[in-house]
Amino acid sequence: MQQGETGNSWSGLGHQGTAIMTKSPAAQSWPGMGNGVKESTARVREDAEAILPSPVSSKSDHRQVLSSLLSGALAGALAKTAVAPLDRTKIIFQVSSKRFSAKEAFRLLYFTYLNEGFFSLWRGNSATMVRVVPYAAIQFSAHEEYKRVLGRYYGFRGEALPPWPRLLAGALAGTTAASLTYPLDLVRARMAVTPKEMYSNIFHVFIRISREEGLKTLYHGFTPTVLGVIPYAGLSFFTYETLKSLHREYSGRPQPYPFERMIFGACAGLIGQSASYPLDVVRRRMQTAGVTGHPHASIVGTLQAIVREEGAVRGLYKGLSMNWLKGPIAVGISFTTFDLMQILLRHLQS
C-alpha cells in the first residue's frame, strides 16, 4: 500500500468527524509489505496451476486415452481373428476329457471344416469380438494410465518404469479389463463348445443362461480368471516393455522395427500364457459346466476333478502346445498393432 493511498483513505474518514481513528494491523503499511503480498500471491497462483490441470493438458490427456482405446480395440480384434480357429480347438479340448495331441487337434480342425464349412472354424468369433474389442481397449488404455500414475509416484515421468511397477501396471490393467468384460468371455466359451442349434446368437446365450441357470452363472469362473490374469497380463506387459527397453539401450535406436516388436510380443505371450495356463483350464471347465455335463464346482473342486480324471500334467496343461502356437502369434500381433497405431495417431495429431 502506497503512502498517498493511505492519506486519501484517512482524509475521507477525518471529515466525518469526532473520534480519533487508528490504523488496524491489517491496514498498517510496513516497509516491503507490498512486495511480500505480491510474491505470496504469485506463489499461490503457481501452486494452483501445478495442482489443477490446465485445459490444454486435460484435452491432451483425453486425446491420449481415446488414442489408447482405439489402438487397443483394433489390436485385440486383429490378434483374436487371426488365431480364432486354433483358439476354438483349444477350448474344445480344455472342456472335454479327450486326450490332447497336435494330430488330434488338426484332425478336429479338418473334420469341422468338412462337416460344417470353412467359416465354422470361426464359430463364436462374433462373441469373441464383442468381448475382445472392449477387453483389449480397456486393458491397453488402463495399462497406459497405470504406467503414468506409477511413473509419477516413483518419479519416473517420461522414462521406462523399474521392474516391479512395470509388472504391477500390467497386472492391474489385466484385472481391470477382465472385471469389466467377464460375462462376454463366458458367452464366447459357451458358443465355442456348443452346436449351432443350441445358441443362435450372443443375446440368445445371455437369455438362456439367465433363465435356466440364473444371472450369477454369468460370473461363474470369475475367480480363477482374475487369478490367471494377474500373472498373464503382468508378465506379458512386463516382458514386452523390458525387451523394448533393452533394445533401446543396446541398439541405440529409439523404436524397434515391426518384426522386432512381433518377436518381443511372441516372447511375452509365451511366458505369460505358460505361467497362467492351469488356471485357464479351470476357468474354461467352470464356464462351460452347464453345457458339457460337468457339475458346477468351486476352483478347488474343479482342480481336483481334472487331476483325478486326467492327471495333473495332462489335465491341467491340456492344449498348452496349441497355446504355444497361437499365443505368441496373437500377443505379437496385438502388441505390434497397438504400438504402430499409437505412432500413427500421434503423427496424425501433430
N, C-alpha and C positions, 0 to 999 in steps of 0.2 A: 504494500500500500504506500503510495507516494505522499510526501508531506503536504502538497497542495490539496490533494483529495481529502486529507484529514481535516484541514482547515475549513473547507467548504461544508463538510458534513456537520462539523461542530457549530458553524455560524448559523445554520438553519435552526439548530436546537436552541442556540443562545437567544434568538429573537423571541422564543416562547416565554422566556422569562426568568423565573424567580430562583429555581433551585440551581445549585452548582452541580454540573454534570461531570462525572469522571468516566474515563475510558474503561470499558470492560477488558479483561485479559485477552479475550478473543480478538478485540479490535485494536489492541496495542500494536504499534509499529516498531518492532525491534529490528536492529540493523541486520540485513541479509535475509530477513524472513521471506521476502517476496521471491527470491531465488530458490529458497528451500521449498516453498509451496509448489513452484513451477516444476522443480526437479521431482518432488514426490508425485505430482500429478502425472508427469511423463512416465515415471516408473510404474505406476498403477496401470496406465494405458498399455505399456509394453507387456506387463504381466497378463493382462486381459487378452491381448492379441495372441500371446503364446498359448494361453489355455483354450480360448474359443477359436474353432476352426474358421478360417476366412471363407467367404463364398467361393473363391476360386479353388481353394484346397478341397472344400466339400464337394464341389462339382467334379473335380478331378478324381476324388475317391469313388463317387458314384459311377463315373465312367470306367474306372478300374474294375469295380465289382461286376458291372454289366459285361465288360470285356471277358472277364474270367468265366462268368456264367455261360456266355455264348460259346467260348472256346471249349469249355468243359463238356457242354452238351454235344457239340459236333465230335469231339474226341471219343466220347463214350459210344455214340451211335456208330461211328465207323469201325471202332475196335470190336464191338459185340457182333455187328453184322458180319464181319469178316470171319469170325470163328463160330457162328451160330450152329452149324451142323455138328461140329465137334463138341460144343457145349451141351447140346441136346442129348447126344450119345452118352456123354459122361454122366449126365443126370439120370438117364435110364438105368445105367449100371449101378449108380450110387444107391438108388432106392429099391433095387431088386436084390435077390440073393444069388444071382448069376455070378459066376467067376469071371473076372475081367482079364482080357488079354487083347493085345493090339489086333490080332487076327479076328477075334470075336467082334471087336468094335467096328472094324472096317466091313465085316460081314453084315452087321446090323445096318450100317450106313447104306450098303449096297442093296439089301432087301427092302429097306424103307424106300429107296429110290425106285425100285422095280414095282413095288406094290402100291405105293401112294403118290408117286411122281416126284420130280426134281424139287419142286418148291415145298414139298412136305418136309424136306430137310431143315427148312426154316420155320417149321411149325412152332408157335409160341414166341416167334421173334417180335411180333407186334406188341405182345405183352412185355417182352424184354425191352423194347424201345420205350414203352410207356414208363418202365421203371428206370432204365439206364440213363435216359436223357436227363431227367431231373436229378438222379443219383450222381452222375458224373459232373453235372453242372454245379450242384451243391458241394460235392467233395472238392473239386478243384478250386472253386471260389472260396470255400471255407479254408482250404489249405493256404491260399494266398493271404487271407485275413489273419489266420493264426500265425503265419510267419511274420507279418508286420507287427502284431501285438507282442509276440515273444521277442522279436528283434528289438523293439522299443524297451521292453522290460530288461533284457540282458545287455542293452547298449550296443547292439549290432545293426543299427539302422543303415540300410543300403548295402550291407555285406552279408556273406553266407553265414547262416546260423551255426553255432557249435553243435557237436553231435547230439547231445541229449535233447535240447529244444527242437532240433530238426526231426528227431524221432517222435517227439511229443506232438508236433504240429501235424504230422501225417496221421497219427493215431486219432487225434481229436477230429480231424477232417473226415476220416472214415466213419467214426462213431456218429458224428452229426448227420452225415448223409444217410447212413443205414437206419437211424432212428426215424427220420422223416419219410423214408420211402419203403419201409419193410413190407407192408401189405402187398405192394406191387411185386415184390420179389417172390412172395408166397404164391401169388396168382400165376406168375410166369412158370414156377416149378410145377404147379398143378397142370397147366396146359401142355407142358413138355412131356409129361408121362401118361397122359390120358388120350384115348381116341377122339376123333373129331366129334362123334355123336354125343359125347358126354358134356362137353362145354363148347358152345357155338362161338362165343367171343368173351372178351375180358369182363364185360358187365355181367354176363351170364354166370361166370365163375364167382364174382362177388355176391350175386343174388343167391345162388345155390348154397354157398358156404354159410352165408348169414342165416338162411332159412333152415338148413339141415344140421349145421354144426355149431352155430352161434357165432356172434361177432368176435368173441375172444380168440377164436381159431385163426383169425387174420394175423394175430401176433404169436401164433404157436411156433416155437423155434427161434424166437427173437433173442433169447439169452445166448445160445451158442453162436448166433450170428454176430452179436456185438463182441463176444469173447474171441471170435475168429477174426473180426475186422480189425481189432486193435493191433495184433501183430502183423496182419496182412498189409493194411494201409500204412501203418507205422514204418515197417521195414521196406515197403515198396518206395514210398516217397523218400525215406532216408537214403536208400541205396542209390536211387536216381540222382538226388541232389548231391550226394557225396561224390559220385562218379563225375558229374558235371564240374564240381569244384576242383577235383583232382586234375581233370582235363584242362581246366583254365590255368591251373598252377603250373603244369608240366609242359603244355603245348605252347603257351604264350598267346593263344587265340581266345578272345572273349566268348565266342559262341562255337559249339561243336557243329559239325556238318550233320545233315538229316540222318544219314546212315549210322553215324556215331550215336545220335540220340536213340535210334532204334535199338542198337546194341545195349546201350545203358538201360533202356526201358525193359528189354528182354531179360537182362540180369536181375533187375528189380522185381519183375514178375516171377521169375524162377525162385528167388529167395523168399519173397513174401508168401507165395502160394504153398511152397513146401512146408513152411513153418506153421501155417494155419489149416492145412488140409484135413486132418482128422475131424476138426470142428465143422468143416464144410460138409463132410459126410453125415455127421449127426444132424446138422441143420436140415439137409435135404430129406433125410429119413423122417424127421419130425414134421416138416412142412407137408409131406405127401402121405402121411399116415392114414388120413381119411379115405384115400382112394386106392391104396396099394395093399390093404389088408393088414398092415402092421398096426398094433394098438397105439393109441396116444399115450406117450410116456414122458417122463422127465429126461433131462440131459443124461443123468447117471443111468437111468433105466434103459434109455436108448443105446448108450455106450455098452452096457452090459449085454444087451440083446445082440448087438452086432458082433462083439467079441465071442460070445457063446456060440452063435450060429456060424460065423465065418472066420473066426480067428482075429487076433489083434492086428497083424500086419496086413493080411489080405482084406480084412473087413474095413479097417479104418483108413487104409491107403489105396482102396479100390479106385481105379481110374486115374491115379496120380500120373502115370506115364502119359495118358491123354492130356492131362493138365500141363505137363511139361512141354507138350507140343503146342497146345492152344494158348496157354497162359502167357509165355514170353511174346508170342505174336500179338496178342490182344493188348498187353500192357505197353509193349514197344510202340504199337500204332497209337495208342491212347496218349502217352506222354509226348510223343513226337508231334502229333496233331495239335495238342494243346499249346506246346511251345511255339510252333510255327504260326498258329492262328494268333497268338499273343503278339508275336513280332509283326505280323501283317497288320493287325488292328492298330498297334502303336504307330506304324508307318503311315497308315491312312489318316489317323488323327492328327499327326504332326504335319 
